[in-house]
Amino acid sequence: MRSYRDEKASQLLLRFYRRKPIVPTCREQTDNGSEFAWEFETATAKLGIQRYFSRVKTPRDNPEIERFNETLEYEWLYNFNLSLDPEELNPRLTEWLIEYNFKRPHQSLAYLTPVEYIEKELAKIRCPVLPVWSASTNAGLFLCPVVYLKQEIKMRSSLIGKIEKAKRYAQEPDRVTFSGLTAVFHGENDDHKLSYANGKWHCTCLFFSQWEICSHIMALQQILGDMLPKEALASPMETQPPEK
């Protein structure tokens, strides 16, 4: 059965894409709500949009939106801003959204606003802001950031969360352990090939052939630190010259 929410969701989608050149590989991810059926489905088919659905009762499939909804609920809705009159509701919500997206620094975004973060990370924006009229009333202008991406950009909104996670992981090198590696060390006099495999180091320098340890390996041990297995961090003082 078609619903009022379904009709308004499809209208909003069509208005959005009238202002944004459609990328041939454009995709939309939604949950399984009734507002994303019937007319919304027809609208996405008309626009050539490939659809993806979150799993039922699995909010972590779309964590950024779920987190935003929670913030909206606790910071705005529960702060006595709800009104059944669209003429009163829309300006209130618009003011909060502008503050949230354009003025408010976010700790998770390195204290940038969401719009500043998009501009910085994607660096492909041609027109960051366009006006879109509210779906319920013409009173109150809802400003939403609209990004113009080149056709080779294929990015879902969840990738922003992955970028933040990668930054956090980069500060925690103990999460990574090398089981083997190869490298070229640019020494003062020559380049040397280093490798670590099956619990043993190897270097092509002359000193290593005599002592089974060298400055190149020791330098790499200090660079990688805890990212190497314990046996790869053996102290060079424990290494003795081979018996003749």
Secondary structure, DSSP 8 states (H G I E B T S, - for coil): ---HHHHHHHHHHHHHHHSS---TT-EEEE-S-GGGSTHHHHHHHHHT-EEEE--TT-GGGSHHHHHHHHHHHHHTGGGTT--S-HHHHHHHHHHHHHIIIII--BGGGTTB-HHHHHHHHH---S--EEEEE-SS-SSSEEEEE-----TT----THHHHHHHHHHHHHT-GGG---S-EEEEEE-SSSEEEEEEETTEEEE-SHHHHHHS--HHHHHHHHHHGGGS-GGGG--GGG------
